[in-house]
Amino acid sequence: MPHSNNLAGRHVIVTSGPTREPIDPVRYISNRSSGKQGHAIAAAFAAAGARVTLISGPVEIPDPAGVHVVHVETAEEMLQAALAALPADAAVCAAAVADWKAKSIATHKMKKREGDDELTLTLVRNPDILHTLGHSAARPAVLVGFAAETNDVVDYARGKLQKKNADLILANNVGGGAIFGAADTHLIAVSETAADDWGALDKTQAAERIVSAVAGMMRLRVS
């Protein structure tokens, strides 16, 4: 890691992986996120000397070395863990948080009943972690989010940047699901003034690029 990225004494929060929103004791709502990118980001910040709090949803990859890891399942648990980890100099919200959760969770396994060909679930919105951090009185000096989109990637990322009060949105096109679980990614770094296409990178390279971008913003915003 270049000397200019030395983040000794800085505290960085990283969220990673999916969330699981229970429907009943055996079923849940989730997504294809592997946590590979978020975990690589946490490892890269640790390599740069930062004190890292990694808040991880359920993944099948090991915890990165030198990082304090908080394991969670649901979006609400992830939000509470992120708020508890404040204050922080930077936060990178790389987790693929489920947008919706069941309004009520069945206490027993939901059974198929004779004659039932349909099942209706009522879903309600999950808390928005990036938005909450972006509008918190304890907002990190540098706040980074991700936008996984299937079309109009840069336009959606710009809208998200403004609504969430973030400093940088890292956008990728997940049409076809190729990003989830893969070793490589393709990110476009969208800020107020630019959309910088970083091209195809493996997730370790992408993590190092993210650390460099955050370190540069920290030098401007953190005394």
Secondary structure, DSSP 8 states (H G I E B T S, - for coil): --GGG--TT-EEEEEESB--EESSSS-EE-----SHHHHHHHHHHHHTT-EEEEEE-S-SS---TT-EEEE--SHHHHHHHHHHH---SEEEE--B--SEEESS--SS-----TT-------EEE---HHHHHHTSTT--SEEEEEEEESS-HHHHHHHHHHHHT-SEEEEEE-GGG-STT-SEEEEEEE-SS-EEEEEEEEHHHHHHHHHHHHHHHHHHH--
